[in-house]
Amino acid sequence: MSLTAKEPETTGDFVKQSSLYQEFLAEREEILRHKWLESERLGYDIGFERALLDWIRKHRENWRAARRAQAQTPPASQRK
């Protein structure tokens, strides 16, 4: 019985630690930041859907390229 109770927690931990989920969270954070900045600039809440579509169109490609480049660069402590 305790094994069944642990499965969802283990599965949830696995999902939360997965790189795909971490990328989703990072991207979502950028979209929310874009939503806030654009809403402030325009003087009203533009909503998540509009911010999402605008961010994808204007920023997603460069953001992903920067993330890939950052992931491939070794930390300063490991550089020679």
mmCIF file of the N, C-alpha and C atoms, coordinates in Angstrom:
data_MODEL
# 
_entry.id   MODEL 
# 
loop_
_atom_site.group_PDB 
_atom_site.id 
_atom_site.type_symbol 
_atom_site.label_atom_id 
_atom_site.label_alt_id 
_atom_site.label_comp_id 
_atom_site.label_asym_id 
_atom_site.label_entity_id 
_atom_site.label_seq_id 
_atom_site.pdbx_PDB_ins_code 
_atom_site.Cartn_x 
_atom_site.Cartn_y 
_atom_site.Cartn_z 
_atom_site.occupancy 
_atom_site.B_iso_or_equiv 
_atom_site.pdbx_formal_charge 
_atom_site.auth_seq_id 
_atom_site.auth_comp_id 
_atom_site.auth_asym_id 
_atom_site.auth_atom_id 
_atom_site.pdbx_PDB_model_num 
ATOM 1   N N  . MET A 1 1  ? 0.814  -1.182 0.000   1.00 0.00 ? 1  MET A N  1 
ATOM 2   C CA . MET A 1 1  ? 0.000  0.000  0.000   1.00 0.00 ? 1  MET A CA 1 
ATOM 3   C C  . MET A 1 1  ? 0.862  1.251  0.000   1.00 0.00 ? 1  MET A C  1 
ATOM 4   N N  . SER A 1 2  ? 1.930  1.270  0.753   1.00 0.00 ? 2  SER A N  1 
ATOM 5   C CA . SER A 1 2  ? 2.804  2.447  0.769   1.00 0.00 ? 2  SER A CA 1 
ATOM 6   C C  . SER A 1 2  ? 3.518  2.624  -0.565  1.00 0.00 ? 2  SER A C  1 
ATOM 7   N N  . LEU A 1 3  ? 3.748  1.527  -1.309  1.00 0.00 ? 3  LEU A N  1 
ATOM 8   C CA . LEU A 1 3  ? 4.381  1.617  -2.618  1.00 0.00 ? 3  LEU A CA 1 
ATOM 9   C C  . LEU A 1 3  ? 3.501  2.416  -3.575  1.00 0.00 ? 3  LEU A C  1 
ATOM 10  N N  . THR A 1 4  ? 2.203  2.158  -3.580  1.00 0.00 ? 4  THR A N  1 
ATOM 11  C CA . THR A 1 4  ? 1.272  2.884  -4.429  1.00 0.00 ? 4  THR A CA 1 
ATOM 12  C C  . THR A 1 4  ? 1.236  4.366  -4.051  1.00 0.00 ? 4  THR A C  1 
ATOM 13  N N  . ALA A 1 5  ? 1.299  4.652  -2.777  1.00 0.00 ? 5  ALA A N  1 
ATOM 14  C CA . ALA A 1 5  ? 1.265  6.041  -2.325  1.00 0.00 ? 5  ALA A CA 1 
ATOM 15  C C  . ALA A 1 5  ? 2.517  6.799  -2.756  1.00 0.00 ? 5  ALA A C  1 
ATOM 16  N N  . LYS A 1 6  ? 3.645  6.113  -2.909  1.00 0.00 ? 6  LYS A N  1 
ATOM 17  C CA . LYS A 1 6  ? 4.886  6.779  -3.285  1.00 0.00 ? 6  LYS A CA 1 
ATOM 18  C C  . LYS A 1 6  ? 4.992  7.013  -4.788  1.00 0.00 ? 6  LYS A C  1 
ATOM 19  N N  . GLU A 1 7  ? 4.310  6.247  -5.604  1.00 0.00 ? 7  GLU A N  1 
ATOM 20  C CA . GLU A 1 7  ? 4.445  6.364  -7.056  1.00 0.00 ? 7  GLU A CA 1 
ATOM 21  C C  . GLU A 1 7  ? 4.167  7.765  -7.584  1.00 0.00 ? 7  GLU A C  1 
ATOM 22  N N  . PRO A 1 8  ? 3.037  8.374  -7.259  1.00 0.00 ? 8  PRO A N  1 
ATOM 23  C CA . PRO A 1 8  ? 2.788  9.717  -7.794  1.00 0.00 ? 8  PRO A CA 1 
ATOM 24  C C  . PRO A 1 8  ? 3.856  10.726 -7.367  1.00 0.00 ? 8  PRO A C  1 
ATOM 25  N N  . GLU A 1 9  ? 4.330  10.626 -6.122  1.00 0.00 ? 9  GLU A N  1 
ATOM 26  C CA . GLU A 1 9  ? 5.357  11.546 -5.663  1.00 0.00 ? 9  GLU A CA 1 
ATOM 27  C C  . GLU A 1 9  ? 6.649  11.339 -6.448  1.00 0.00 ? 9  GLU A C  1 
ATOM 28  N N  . THR A 1 10 ? 7.038  10.089 -6.673  1.00 0.00 ? 10 THR A N  1 
ATOM 29  C CA . THR A 1 10 ? 8.235  9.782  -7.432  1.00 0.00 ? 10 THR A CA 1 
ATOM 30  C C  . THR A 1 10 ? 8.083  10.258 -8.870  1.00 0.00 ? 10 THR A C  1 
ATOM 31  N N  . THR A 1 11 ? 6.938  10.000 -9.471  1.00 0.00 ? 11 THR A N  1 
ATOM 32  C CA . THR A 1 11 ? 6.679  10.443 -10.829 1.00 0.00 ? 11 THR A CA 1 
ATOM 33  C C  . THR A 1 11 ? 6.705  11.966 -10.903 1.00 0.00 ? 11 THR A C  1 
ATOM 34  N N  . GLY A 1 12 ? 6.086  12.617 -9.932  1.00 0.00 ? 12 GLY A N  1 
ATOM 35  C CA . GLY A 1 12 ? 6.086  14.077 -9.898  1.00 0.00 ? 12 GLY A CA 1 
ATOM 36  C C  . GLY A 1 12 ? 7.486  14.638 -9.758  1.00 0.00 ? 12 GLY A C  1 
ATOM 37  N N  . ASP A 1 13 ? 8.295  14.020 -8.907  1.00 0.00 ? 13 ASP A N  1 
ATOM 38  C CA . ASP A 1 13 ? 9.678  14.457 -8.750  1.00 0.00 ? 13 ASP A CA 1 
ATOM 39  C C  . ASP A 1 13 ? 10.446 14.284 -10.051 1.00 0.00 ? 13 ASP A C  1 
ATOM 40  N N  . PHE A 1 14 ? 10.231 13.170 -10.727 1.00 0.00 ? 14 PHE A N  1 
ATOM 41  C CA . PHE A 1 14 ? 10.901 12.911 -11.995 1.00 0.00 ? 14 PHE A CA 1 
ATOM 42  C C  . PHE A 1 14 ? 10.536 13.978 -13.022 1.00 0.00 ? 14 PHE A C  1 
ATOM 43  N N  . VAL A 1 15 ? 9.262  14.285 -13.115 1.00 0.00 ? 15 VAL A N  1 
ATOM 44  C CA . VAL A 1 15 ? 8.805  15.291 -14.072 1.00 0.00 ? 15 VAL A CA 1 
ATOM 45  C C  . VAL A 1 15 ? 9.395  16.653 -13.735 1.00 0.00 ? 15 VAL A C  1 
ATOM 46  N N  . LYS A 1 16 ? 9.343  17.035 -12.462 1.00 0.00 ? 16 LYS A N  1 
ATOM 47  C CA . LYS A 1 16 ? 9.846  18.343 -12.052 1.00 0.00 ? 16 LYS A CA 1 
ATOM 48  C C  . LYS A 1 16 ? 11.346 18.486 -12.271 1.00 0.00 ? 16 LYS A C  1 
ATOM 49  N N  . GLN A 1 17 ? 12.057 17.383 -12.257 1.00 0.00 ? 17 GLN A N  1 
ATOM 50  C CA . GLN A 1 17 ? 13.506 17.435 -12.446 1.00 0.00 ? 17 GLN A CA 1 
ATOM 51  C C  . GLN A 1 17 ? 13.926 17.234 -13.894 1.00 0.00 ? 17 GLN A C  1 
ATOM 52  N N  . SER A 1 18 ? 12.986 16.916 -14.765 1.00 0.00 ? 18 SER A N  1 
ATOM 53  C CA . SER A 1 18 ? 13.338 16.661 -16.162 1.00 0.00 ? 18 SER A CA 1 
ATOM 54  C C  . SER A 1 18 ? 13.759 17.948 -16.856 1.00 0.00 ? 18 SER A C  1 
ATOM 55  N N  . SER A 1 19 ? 14.669 17.820 -17.791 1.00 0.00 ? 19 SER A N  1 
ATOM 56  C CA . SER A 1 19 ? 15.156 19.001 -18.516 1.00 0.00 ? 19 SER A CA 1 
ATOM 57  C C  . SER A 1 19 ? 14.045 19.615 -19.356 1.00 0.00 ? 19 SER A C  1 
ATOM 58  N N  . LEU A 1 20 ? 13.156 18.812 -19.877 1.00 0.00 ? 20 LEU A N  1 
ATOM 59  C CA . LEU A 1 20 ? 12.047 19.335 -20.673 1.00 0.00 ? 20 LEU A CA 1 
ATOM 60  C C  . LEU A 1 20 ? 11.141 20.227 -19.827 1.00 0.00 ? 20 LEU A C  1 
ATOM 61  N N  . TYR A 1 21 ? 10.831 19.780 -18.620 1.00 0.00 ? 21 TYR A N  1 
ATOM 62  C CA . TYR A 1 21 ? 9.996  20.570 -17.723 1.00 0.00 ? 21 TYR A CA 1 
ATOM 63  C C  . TYR A 1 21 ? 10.722 21.843 -17.304 1.00 0.00 ? 21 TYR A C  1 
ATOM 64  N N  . GLN A 1 22 ? 12.012 21.752 -17.050 1.00 0.00 ? 22 GLN A N  1 
ATOM 65  C CA . GLN A 1 22 ? 12.794 22.927 -16.685 1.00 0.00 ? 22 GLN A CA 1 
ATOM 66  C C  . GLN A 1 22 ? 12.809 23.952 -17.822 1.00 0.00 ? 22 GLN A C  1 
ATOM 67  N N  . GLU A 1 23 ? 12.910 23.490 -19.049 1.00 0.00 ? 23 GLU A N  1 
ATOM 68  C CA . GLU A 1 23 ? 12.856 24.391 -20.205 1.00 0.00 ? 23 GLU A CA 1 
ATOM 69  C C  . GLU A 1 23 ? 11.484 25.040 -20.322 1.00 0.00 ? 23 GLU A C  1 
ATOM 70  N N  . PHE A 1 24 ? 10.439 24.257 -20.091 1.00 0.00 ? 24 PHE A N  1 
ATOM 71  C CA . PHE A 1 24 ? 9.078  24.796 -20.112 1.00 0.00 ? 24 PHE A CA 1 
ATOM 72  C C  . PHE A 1 24 ? 8.933  25.919 -19.084 1.00 0.00 ? 24 PHE A C  1 
ATOM 73  N N  . LEU A 1 25 ? 9.411  25.680 -17.863 1.00 0.00 ? 25 LEU A N  1 
ATOM 74  C CA . LEU A 1 25 ? 9.305  26.690 -16.811 1.00 0.00 ? 25 LEU A CA 1 
ATOM 75  C C  . LEU A 1 25 ? 10.092 27.949 -17.163 1.00 0.00 ? 25 LEU A C  1 
ATOM 76  N N  . ALA A 1 26 ? 11.276 27.776 -17.711 1.00 0.00 ? 26 ALA A N  1 
ATOM 77  C CA . ALA A 1 26 ? 12.095 28.934 -18.086 1.00 0.00 ? 26 ALA A CA 1 
ATOM 78  C C  . ALA A 1 26 ? 11.415 29.735 -19.193 1.00 0.00 ? 26 ALA A C  1 
ATOM 79  N N  . GLU A 1 27 ? 10.861 29.038 -20.174 1.00 0.00 ? 27 GLU A N  1 
ATOM 80  C CA . GLU A 1 27 ? 10.174 29.712 -21.272 1.00 0.00 ? 27 GLU A CA 1 
ATOM 81  C C  . GLU A 1 27 ? 8.926  30.426 -20.766 1.00 0.00 ? 27 GLU A C  1 
ATOM 82  N N  . ARG A 1 28 ? 8.184  29.780 -19.909 1.00 0.00 ? 28 ARG A N  1 
ATOM 83  C CA . ARG A 1 28 ? 6.986  30.393 -19.333 1.00 0.00 ? 28 ARG A CA 1 
ATOM 84  C C  . ARG A 1 28 ? 7.339  31.665 -18.567 1.00 0.00 ? 28 ARG A C  1 
ATOM 85  N N  . GLU A 1 29 ? 8.436  31.615 -17.829 1.00 0.00 ? 29 GLU A N  1 
ATOM 86  C CA . GLU A 1 29 ? 8.890  32.794 -17.081 1.00 0.00 ? 29 GLU A CA 1 
ATOM 87  C C  . GLU A 1 29 ? 9.213  33.954 -18.028 1.00 0.00 ? 29 GLU A C  1 
ATOM 88  N N  . GLU A 1 30 ? 9.839  33.655 -19.147 1.00 0.00 ? 30 GLU A N  1 
ATOM 89  C CA . GLU A 1 30 ? 10.147 34.699 -20.129 1.00 0.00 ? 30 GLU A CA 1 
ATOM 90  C C  . GLU A 1 30 ? 8.875  35.281 -20.744 1.00 0.00 ? 30 GLU A C  1 
ATOM 91  N N  . ILE A 1 31 ? 7.903  34.427 -20.997 1.00 0.00 ? 31 ILE A N  1 
ATOM 92  C CA . ILE A 1 31 ? 6.635  34.896 -21.551 1.00 0.00 ? 31 ILE A CA 1 
ATOM 93  C C  . ILE A 1 31 ? 5.928  35.804 -20.548 1.00 0.00 ? 31 ILE A C  1 
ATOM 94  N N  . LEU A 1 32 ? 5.922  35.416 -19.285 1.00 0.00 ? 32 LEU A N  1 
ATOM 95  C CA . LEU A 1 32 ? 5.307  36.252 -18.254 1.00 0.00 ? 32 LEU A CA 1 
ATOM 96  C C  . LEU A 1 32 ? 6.036  37.579 -18.096 1.00 0.00 ? 32 LEU A C  1 
ATOM 97  N N  . ARG A 1 33 ? 7.362  37.563 -18.230 1.00 0.00 ? 33 ARG A N  1 
ATOM 98  C CA . ARG A 1 33 ? 8.136  38.804 -18.176 1.00 0.00 ? 33 ARG A CA 1 
ATOM 99  C C  . ARG A 1 33 ? 7.770  39.697 -19.361 1.00 0.00 ? 33 ARG A C  1 
ATOM 100 N N  . HIS A 1 34 ? 7.650  39.093 -20.526 1.00 0.00 ? 34 HIS A N  1 
ATOM 101 C CA . HIS A 1 34 ? 7.265  39.836 -21.739 1.00 0.00 ? 34 HIS A CA 1 
ATOM 102 C C  . HIS A 1 34 ? 5.862  40.417 -21.575 1.00 0.00 ? 34 HIS A C  1 
ATOM 103 N N  . LYS A 1 35 ? 4.964  39.630 -21.014 1.00 0.00 ? 35 LYS A N  1 
ATOM 104 C CA . LYS A 1 35 ? 3.594  40.102 -20.771 1.00 0.00 ? 35 LYS A CA 1 
ATOM 105 C C  . LYS A 1 35 ? 3.603  41.324 -19.869 1.00 0.00 ? 35 LYS A C  1 
ATOM 106 N N  . TRP A 1 36 ? 4.380  41.278 -18.799 1.00 0.00 ? 36 TRP A N  1 
ATOM 107 C CA . TRP A 1 36 ? 4.449  42.393 -17.871 1.00 0.00 ? 36 TRP A CA 1 
ATOM 108 C C  . TRP A 1 36 ? 5.024  43.635 -18.554 1.00 0.00 ? 36 TRP A C  1 
ATOM 109 N N  . LEU A 1 37 ? 6.143  43.472 -19.272 1.00 0.00 ? 37 LEU A N  1 
ATOM 110 C CA . LEU A 1 37 ? 6.776  44.613 -19.933 1.00 0.00 ? 37 LEU A CA 1 
ATOM 111 C C  . LEU A 1 37 ? 5.858  45.247 -20.977 1.00 0.00 ? 37 LEU A C  1 
ATOM 112 N N  . GLU A 1 38 ? 5.232  44.415 -21.802 1.00 0.00 ? 38 GLU A N  1 
ATOM 113 C CA . GLU A 1 38 ? 4.341  44.951 -22.834 1.00 0.00 ? 38 GLU A CA 1 
ATOM 114 C C  . GLU A 1 38 ? 3.093  45.587 -22.223 1.00 0.00 ? 38 GLU A C  1 
ATOM 115 N N  . SER A 1 39 ? 2.575  44.991 -21.174 1.00 0.00 ? 39 SER A N  1 
ATOM 116 C CA . SER A 1 39 ? 1.402  45.562 -20.496 1.00 0.00 ? 39 SER A CA 1 
ATOM 117 C C  . SER A 1 39 ? 1.746  46.918 -19.890 1.00 0.00 ? 39 SER A C  1 
ATOM 118 N N  . GLU A 1 40 ? 2.918  47.025 -19.289 1.00 0.00 ? 40 GLU A N  1 
ATOM 119 C CA . GLU A 1 40 ? 3.359  48.307 -18.736 1.00 0.00 ? 40 GLU A CA 1 
ATOM 120 C C  . GLU A 1 40 ? 3.524  49.337 -19.849 1.00 0.00 ? 40 GLU A C  1 
ATOM 121 N N  . ARG A 1 41 ? 4.138  48.925 -20.940 1.00 0.00 ? 41 ARG A N  1 
ATOM 122 C CA . ARG A 1 41 ? 4.379  49.845 -22.056 1.00 0.00 ? 41 ARG A CA 1 
ATOM 123 C C  . ARG A 1 41 ? 3.073  50.362 -22.648 1.00 0.00 ? 41 ARG A C  1 
ATOM 124 N N  . LEU A 1 42 ? 2.091  49.476 -22.791 1.00 0.00 ? 42 LEU A N  1 
ATOM 125 C CA . LEU A 1 42 ? 0.820  49.847 -23.410 1.00 0.00 ? 42 LEU A CA 1 
ATOM 126 C C  . LEU A 1 42 ? -0.182 50.437 -22.421 1.00 0.00 ? 42 LEU A C  1 
ATOM 127 N N  . GLY A 1 43 ? 0.030  50.207 -21.149 1.00 0.00 ? 43 GLY A N  1 
ATOM 128 C CA . GLY A 1 43 ? -0.851 50.778 -20.137 1.00 0.00 ? 43 GLY A CA 1 
ATOM 129 C C  . GLY A 1 43 ? -2.065 49.930 -19.795 1.00 0.00 ? 43 GLY A C  1 
ATOM 130 N N  . TYR A 1 44 ? -2.081 48.683 -20.257 1.00 0.00 ? 44 TYR A N  1 
ATOM 131 C CA . TYR A 1 44 ? -3.165 47.764 -19.897 1.00 0.00 ? 44 TYR A CA 1 
ATOM 132 C C  . TYR A 1 44 ? -2.651 46.330 -20.011 1.00 0.00 ? 44 TYR A C  1 
ATOM 133 N N  . ASP A 1 45 ? -3.337 45.421 -19.341 1.00 0.00 ? 45 ASP A N  1 
ATOM 134 C CA . ASP A 1 45 ? -2.947 44.010 -19.350 1.00 0.00 ? 45 ASP A CA 1 
ATOM 135 C C  . ASP A 1 45 ? -3.247 43.411 -20.723 1.00 0.00 ? 45 ASP A C  1 
ATOM 136 N N  . ILE A 1 46 ? -2.206 42.943 -21.405 1.00 0.00 ? 46 ILE A N  1 
ATOM 137 C CA . ILE A 1 46 ? -2.401 42.386 -22.748 1.00 0.00 ? 46 ILE A CA 1 
ATOM 138 C C  . ILE A 1 46 ? -2.866 40.933 -22.707 1.00 0.00 ? 46 ILE A C  1 
ATOM 139 N N  . GLY A 1 47 ? -2.773 40.283 -21.560 1.00 0.00 ? 47 GLY A N  1 
ATOM 140 C CA . GLY A 1 47 ? -3.204 38.895 -21.424 1.00 0.00 ? 47 GLY A CA 1 
ATOM 141 C C  . GLY A 1 47 ? -2.124 37.911 -21.834 1.00 0.00 ? 47 GLY A C  1 
ATOM 142 N N  . PHE A 1 48 ? -2.226 36.717 -21.300 1.00 0.00 ? 48 PHE A N  1 
ATOM 143 C CA . PHE A 1 48 ? -1.191 35.703 -21.537 1.00 0.00 ? 48 PHE A CA 1 
ATOM 144 C C  . PHE A 1 48 ? -1.150 35.261 -22.994 1.00 0.00 ? 48 PHE A C  1 
ATOM 145 N N  . GLU A 1 49 ? -2.292 35.026 -23.604 1.00 0.00 ? 49 GLU A N  1 
ATOM 146 C CA . GLU A 1 49 ? -2.301 34.506 -24.975 1.00 0.00 ? 49 GLU A CA 1 
ATOM 147 C C  . GLU A 1 49 ? -1.627 35.473 -25.943 1.00 0.00 ? 49 GLU A C  1 
ATOM 148 N N  . ARG A 1 50 ? -1.960 36.749 -25.833 1.00 0.00 ? 50 ARG A N  1 
ATOM 149 C CA . ARG A 1 50 ? -1.334 37.740 -26.716 1.00 0.00 ? 50 ARG A CA 1 
ATOM 150 C C  . ARG A 1 50 ? 0.167  37.818 -26.450 1.00 0.00 ? 50 ARG A C  1 
ATOM 151 N N  . ALA A 1 51 ? 0.552  37.806 -25.181 1.00 0.00 ? 51 ALA A N  1 
ATOM 152 C CA . ALA A 1 51 ? 1.968  37.853 -24.826 1.00 0.00 ? 51 ALA A CA 1 
ATOM 153 C C  . ALA A 1 51 ? 2.691  36.622 -25.362 1.00 0.00 ? 51 ALA A C  1 
ATOM 154 N N  . LEU A 1 52 ? 2.073  35.470 -25.239 1.00 0.00 ? 52 LEU A N  1 
ATOM 155 C CA . LEU A 1 52 ? 2.656  34.227 -25.735 1.00 0.00 ? 52 LEU A CA 1 
ATOM 156 C C  . LEU A 1 52 ? 2.915  34.310 -27.230 1.00 0.00 ? 52 LEU A C  1 
ATOM 157 N N  . LEU A 1 53 ? 1.900  34.671 -27.986 1.00 0.00 ? 53 LEU A N  1 
ATOM 158 C CA . LEU A 1 53 ? 2.045  34.730 -29.440 1.00 0.00 ? 53 LEU A CA 1 
ATOM 159 C C  . LEU A 1 53 ? 3.063  35.789 -29.860 1.00 0.00 ? 53 LEU A C  1 
ATOM 160 N N  . ASP A 1 54 ? 3.045  36.931 -29.204 1.00 0.00 ? 54 ASP A N  1 
ATOM 161 C CA . ASP A 1 54 ? 3.991  38.000 -29.511 1.00 0.00 ? 54 ASP A CA 1 
ATOM 162 C C  . ASP A 1 54 ? 5.418  37.565 -29.190 1.00 0.00 ? 54 ASP A C  1 
ATOM 163 N N  . TRP A 1 55 ? 5.609  36.939 -28.037 1.00 0.00 ? 55 TRP A N  1 
ATOM 164 C CA . TRP A 1 55 ? 6.937  36.490 -27.628 1.00 0.00 ? 55 TRP A CA 1 
ATOM 165 C C  . TRP A 1 55 ? 7.474  35.413 -28.568 1.00 0.00 ? 55 TRP A C  1 
ATOM 166 N N  . ILE A 1 56 ? 6.607  34.476 -28.949 1.00 0.00 ? 56 ILE A N  1 
ATOM 167 C CA . ILE A 1 56 ? 7.029  33.426 -29.883 1.00 0.00 ? 56 ILE A CA 1 
ATOM 168 C C  . ILE A 1 56 ? 7.485  34.051 -31.197 1.00 0.00 ? 56 ILE A C  1 
ATOM 169 N N  . ARG A 1 57 ? 6.705  34.982 -31.695 1.00 0.00 ? 57 ARG A N  1 
ATOM 170 C CA . ARG A 1 57 ? 6.995  35.608 -32.977 1.00 0.00 ? 57 ARG A CA 1 
ATOM 171 C C  . ARG A 1 57 ? 8.266  36.454 -32.932 1.00 0.00 ? 57 ARG A C  1 
ATOM 172 N N  . LYS A 1 58 ? 8.480  37.167 -31.834 1.00 0.00 ? 58 LYS A N  1 
ATOM 173 C CA . LYS A 1 58 ? 9.579  38.131 -31.773 1.00 0.00 ? 58 LYS A CA 1 
ATOM 174 C C  . LYS A 1 58 ? 10.844 37.646 -31.063 1.00 0.00 ? 58 LYS A C  1 
ATOM 175 N N  . HIS A 1 59 ? 10.706 36.743 -30.095 1.00 0.00 ? 59 HIS A N  1 
ATOM 176 C CA . HIS A 1 59 ? 11.846 36.464 -29.215 1.00 0.00 ? 59 HIS A CA 1 
ATOM 177 C C  . HIS A 1 59 ? 12.243 35.001 -29.051 1.00 0.00 ? 59 HIS A C  1 
ATOM 178 N N  . ARG A 1 60 ? 11.359 34.075 -29.323 1.00 0.00 ? 60 ARG A N  1 
ATOM 179 C CA . ARG A 1 60 ? 11.620 32.674 -28.977 1.00 0.00 ? 60 ARG A CA 1 
ATOM 180 C C  . ARG A 1 60 ? 12.872 32.106 -29.628 1.00 0.00 ? 60 ARG A C  1 
ATOM 181 N N  . GLU A 1 61 ? 13.049 32.338 -30.905 1.00 0.00 ? 61 GLU A N  1 
ATOM 182 C CA . GLU A 1 61 ? 14.191 31.762 -31.614 1.00 0.00 ? 61 GLU A CA 1 
ATOM 183 C C  . GLU A 1 61 ? 15.521 32.221 -31.008 1.00 0.00 ? 61 GLU A C  1 
ATOM 184 N N  . ASN A 1 62 ? 15.655 33.531 -30.780 1.00 0.00 ? 62 ASN A N  1 
ATOM 185 C CA . ASN A 1 62 ? 16.895 34.054 -30.190 1.00 0.00 ? 62 ASN A CA 1 
ATOM 186 C C  . ASN A 1 62 ? 17.074 33.591 -28.755 1.00 0.00 ? 62 ASN A C  1 
ATOM 187 N N  . TRP A 1 63 ? 15.980 33.516 -27.995 1.00 0.00 ? 63 TRP A N  1 
ATOM 188 C CA . TRP A 1 63 ? 16.054 33.064 -26.614 1.00 0.00 ? 63 TRP A CA 1 
ATOM 189 C C  . TRP A 1 63 ? 16.540 31.620 -26.551 1.00 0.00 ? 63 TRP A C  1 
ATOM 190 N N  . ARG A 1 64 ? 15.991 30.773 -27.409 1.00 0.00 ? 64 ARG A N  1 
ATOM 191 C CA . ARG A 1 64 ? 16.415 29.366 -27.419 1.00 0.00 ? 64 ARG A CA 1 
ATOM 192 C C  . ARG A 1 64 ? 17.872 29.219 -27.848 1.00 0.00 ? 64 ARG A C  1 
ATOM 193 N N  . ALA A 1 65 ? 18.282 29.998 -28.844 1.00 0.00 ? 65 ALA A N  1 
ATOM 194 C CA . ALA A 1 65 ? 19.682 29.946 -29.288 1.00 0.00 ? 65 ALA A CA 1 
ATOM 195 C C  . ALA A 1 65 ? 20.612 30.361 -28.159 1.00 0.00 ? 65 ALA A C  1 
ATOM 196 N N  . ALA A 1 66 ? 20.246 31.390 -27.419 1.00 0.00 ? 66 ALA A N  1 
ATOM 197 C CA . ALA A 1 66 ? 21.060 31.843 -26.293 1.00 0.00 ? 66 ALA A CA 1 
ATOM 198 C C  . ALA A 1 66 ? 21.104 30.775 -25.197 1.00 0.00 ? 66 ALA A C  1 
ATOM 199 N N  . ARG A 1 67 ? 19.989 30.114 -24.944 1.00 0.00 ? 67 ARG A N  1 
ATOM 200 C CA . ARG A 1 67 ? 19.956 29.041 -23.940 1.00 0.00 ? 67 ARG A CA 1 
ATOM 201 C C  . ARG A 1 67 ? 20.860 27.884 -24.353 1.00 0.00 ? 67 ARG A C  1 
ATOM 202 N N  . ARG A 1 68 ? 20.808 27.513 -25.629 1.00 0.00 ? 68 ARG A N  1 
ATOM 203 C CA . ARG A 1 68 ? 21.667 26.422 -26.116 1.00 0.00 ? 68 ARG A CA 1 
ATOM 204 C C  . ARG A 1 68 ? 23.132 26.798 -25.985 1.00 0.00 ? 68 ARG A C  1 
ATOM 205 N N  . ALA A 1 69 ? 23.473 28.023 -26.367 1.00 0.00 ? 69 ALA A N  1 
ATOM 206 C CA . ALA A 1 69 ? 24.861 28.480 -26.280 1.00 0.00 ? 69 ALA A CA 1 
ATOM 207 C C  . ALA A 1 69 ? 25.329 28.498 -24.828 1.00 0.00 ? 69 ALA A C  1 
ATOM 208 N N  . GLN A 1 70 ? 24.464 28.947 -23.934 1.00 0.00 ? 70 GLN A N  1 
ATOM 209 C CA . GLN A 1 70 ? 24.800 28.994 -22.511 1.00 0.00 ? 70 GLN A CA 1 
ATOM 210 C C  . GLN A 1 70 ? 24.996 27.586 -21.957 1.00 0.00 ? 70 GLN A C  1 
ATOM 211 N N  . ALA A 1 71 ? 24.188 26.652 -22.400 1.00 0.00 ? 71 ALA A N  1 
ATOM 212 C CA . ALA A 1 71 ? 24.288 25.271 -21.909 1.00 0.00 ? 71 ALA A CA 1 
ATOM 213 C C  . ALA A 1 71 ? 25.577 24.606 -22.391 1.00 0.00 ? 71 ALA A C  1 
ATOM 214 N N  . GLN A 1 72 ? 26.079 25.019 -23.537 1.00 0.00 ? 72 GLN A N  1 
ATOM 215 C CA . GLN A 1 72 ? 27.294 24.417 -24.088 1.00 0.00 ? 72 GLN A CA 1 
ATOM 216 C C  . GLN A 1 72 ? 28.564 25.053 -23.545 1.00 0.00 ? 72 GLN A C  1 
ATOM 217 N N  . THR A 1 73 ? 28.472 26.243 -22.965 1.00 0.00 ? 73 THR A N  1 
ATOM 218 C CA . THR A 1 73 ? 29.627 26.933 -22.410 1.00 0.00 ? 73 THR A CA 1 
ATOM 219 C C  . THR A 1 73 ? 29.917 26.388 -21.020 1.00 0.00 ? 73 THR A C  1 
ATOM 220 N N  . PRO A 1 74 ? 31.141 25.920 -20.793 1.00 0.00 ? 74 PRO A N  1 
ATOM 221 C CA . PRO A 1 74 ? 31.464 25.414 -19.444 1.00 0.00 ? 74 PRO A CA 1 
ATOM 222 C C  . PRO A 1 74 ? 31.505 26.559 -18.434 1.00 0.00 ? 74 PRO A C  1 
ATOM 223 N N  . PRO A 1 75 ? 31.191 26.266 -17.177 1.00 0.00 ? 75 PRO A N  1 
ATOM 224 C CA . PRO A 1 75 ? 31.240 27.291 -16.136 1.00 0.00 ? 75 PRO A CA 1 
ATOM 225 C C  . PRO A 1 75 ? 32.645 27.919 -16.047 1.00 0.00 ? 75 PRO A C  1 
ATOM 226 N N  . ALA A 1 76 ? 32.725 29.143 -15.602 1.00 0.00 ? 76 ALA A N  1 
ATOM 227 C CA . ALA A 1 76 ? 34.005 29.869 -15.521 1.00 0.00 ? 76 ALA A CA 1 
ATOM 228 C C  . ALA A 1 76 ? 35.028 29.107 -14.700 1.00 0.00 ? 76 ALA A C  1 
ATOM 229 N N  . SER A 1 77 ? 34.581 28.388 -13.689 1.00 0.00 ? 77 SER A N  1 
ATOM 230 C CA . SER A 1 77 ? 35.503 27.637 -12.842 1.00 0.00 ? 77 SER A CA 1 
ATOM 231 C C  . SER A 1 77 ? 36.169 26.475 -13.580 1.00 0.00 ? 77 SER A C  1 
ATOM 232 N N  . GLN A 1 78 ? 35.587 26.042 -14.700 1.00 0.00 ? 78 GLN A N  1 
ATOM 233 C CA . GLN A 1 78 ? 36.147 24.935 -15.466 1.00 0.00 ? 78 GLN A CA 1 
ATOM 234 C C  . GLN A 1 78 ? 36.919 25.406 -16.690 1.00 0.00 ? 78 GLN A C  1 
ATOM 235 N N  . ARG A 1 79 ? 36.864 26.684 -17.006 1.00 0.00 ? 79 ARG A N  1 
ATOM 236 C CA . ARG A 1 79 ? 37.610 27.218 -18.165 1.00 0.00 ? 79 ARG A CA 1 
ATOM 237 C C  . ARG A 1 79 ? 39.065 27.386 -17.797 1.00 0.00 ? 79 ARG A C  1 
ATOM 238 N N  . LYS A 1 80 ? 39.916 27.282 -18.793 1.00 0.00 ? 80 LYS A N  1 
ATOM 239 C CA . LYS A 1 80 ? 41.354 27.443 -18.563 1.00 0.00 ? 80 LYS A CA 1 
ATOM 240 C C  . LYS A 1 80 ? 41.789 28.852 -18.827 1.00 0.00 ? 80 LYS A C  1 
# 
